[in-house]
Structure formats: structure tokens, C-alpha cells
Amino acid sequence: MSRRKINAAEIERRTGLNRNTVYSILGGNSKSPSMHNLQLLAKALNINLEVLTGNKEEDASFEILTASQVKIFADITNMMTQTIIEQNVNLSIGKLTALIKESYEYSILQDPPIANDVFVKWVIKNRDKFST
């Protein structure tokens, strides 16, 4: 929950489940949580049901983005491509997507989450430090 910047009260509000149920399921103490409750929790945490149940490791590439996250991603992509064009930088598609992902992940962790032009420019300047 802390990684997703959400607490039990917010999950309770989003799902309608009581906090004890939330803690029991997330703590692995619930013997057989209903599929409905698991789906509610996965949606509230913005993760895949397989990740919630431990059947699959979380991967940011499978995260379901909210509308505000899509906007940040679009802003980052626009900033990145505009800066690359202005600076006449040549990159492989793999490197470009790695830099966009790095910039997005940094921006989404800001409080409040916002596309950061300064960080985008720093990432491009230090592009050789990032793997594809």
C-alpha cells in the first residue's frame, strides 16, 4: 500500500470493504477471500489481479494507468521528443523508450505527480548512464 501511496482508509473508501478485511487479505491471513473482494482490491490498488494474488510479479509495464498518469506520460513523451529534436540527439528506439520510462517513473513519484522538464533534460544529457 505504501508503494502505491494509499492507506487502508482510502482502500476502504474505494472498495466498500472494511479495514479488517483489507488488512486480512493484503496480509495473507484471509483463508479464502472472494474473487469479488480480490477484484475490488486490485482495482483500488491499480494492479493486476495476478499481482495481488502473488501469481505474477509486479511489472510497471502491466500497470493500469489512471487518466492523470496517462497525461503525465504524454507530457513526458512530448517533452522528451521536443528536447531530442531541438538538441539533434540520435537515439535508438530502445534508448528513447528507456529514457521516457525513467522520466515517467521519476515524475509519478513526485508530490504532486507532475512531468518534470528539468529532469527530462537531465536524463537526455546523462543518457549513457541508462540501459535499454
N, C-alpha and C positions, 0 to 999 in steps of 0.2 A: 504494500500500500504506500509506503513512504517513497519508493522509487517513482510511483505514479502521482505523487503529491496529492494524495487523497486519504482521508481518515475514515474510521468506521461510521461516524455520524453521517458523513456525506454518502457513503455507500448505502447506509440505511435509508437515507432520503431518496436516493436514486432508484433503489430496488423495492422498497417497502418491507424488506426483511429486517427483523430485529437484530440488534448488535450481537447478541449471544450467538445467533445463527451464523452471522457473518464471521465472527471470530472462530467459531467451531469449524466451519467449512475451510476457511483460509488456514487455520492452524492444523488441519488434518485430523481433527478429533471427531468429526461427524462420520459415523459408520457408513451411512448410505444417503447422502444428500440427493434430493430430487433433481432430475435433469432441468426442471424449470428454475430452481434456485441457482444451479450452476450457470445456466444461461444468463440469468439476471446479473450474477456477479461478474461474469466475463464481460458483459456489455458495460456494466458500471466501471470496470477497471480498464476498459478499452483494449481487451486482449482476446485472443482466440481461445475457444473452449478447450482445445487440446493443450494449450499452455497452462491454463488454470488447473486442469486435472493432472498435470505433470507428464502427459504423454508426449509432449513436444517441448523442446527448449525454446524460450522466447527469442525471437529474431525481429529486430526492428523493421525488416523488410516485409513482415507479415502483420505489422500493427495496423489497425484500422484507424485512419486519421479522422479527426474531427474537422469541421469546416474551418475553424481558426487555424488548425495545424496545416491544412491544405493551403491556406492563404500565406502562412509563413513560408512554406515550402516554395510556393510560386514566387514570393518576393525574393527569397534566397536565390532561386534559379535565375530570375531576371537580373538581380544584382551581379551574380557571378558571370553570366554571359555578357552583360554590358561591359563589365570591367575587363574581361578577357578580350573582347573586341577592341575596346579603347586602347589596351596595352599591347595589342597584337601578339598575344600569347598563343603558342601552339600546344595543344594537349590531346592525348588520346581520349576516346570516349570513356574508357575505364577510369582514367585520372580525373576527368571532368566530373563524372558521377561520384567518385570518391570525395572530391572537394565539396561538391554540393551537399552530400550526406554529412560530412564533417561539420559544415557550416550550419546545416539544419539542426543537427543534434545539439550543437552548442547553443543555438538561438532558442530552441524549445525549452532548454533548462534555465533560461533567464527568468527573472521575476520582475515584471511580467514577461511571458514569452514574446519575443519580437525579433524580426530579421535585423541582423546587425551588420551594417555596411562596413564598418571598421574591421570587424572580424573577417568578413568575406575577403577584403583586400589583403589582410594579413595572411589568410590561408593561401591565396594566389601567390603572394610573394614568397611564401615558405612551402610551395607545392612539392618540392623534392623530399620533404620530410614525411609526406603522407603516402601510404601504399595504396595500390589499386586493387 
